[in-house]
Amino acid sequence: MRRSASTASTPGGLTATLTIRNLPEETRRALKARAAEHNRPMEAEVRAILEESLVPAPDFVTNWVNVVVDLEGDFHLPPRSKPREVDLS
């Protein structure tokens, strides 16, 4: 069994160390291969995986607004029709 440790800087300049025990060899090999694909050390790959998985995804509306803003255009809505009559009897 291998033990892996990772050190990361925090916004305040402090470092945090994470030790992962009992990491299966197959997982370590896959992590090493993924890190090589991204041309970075395994530690940097682990940091990237954690950051990507823990940052909340923007909600649909925020994402949609960002797309419209990026297109530098307006989203034109058709004119509204008159409301339908409702029978509450």
Secondary structure, DSSP 8 states (H G I E B T S, - for coil): -EEEEEEEE-TTS-EEEEEEEEE-HHHHHHHHHHHHHTTS-HHHHHHHHHHHHHS----HHHHHHHHHHHTT-----------------
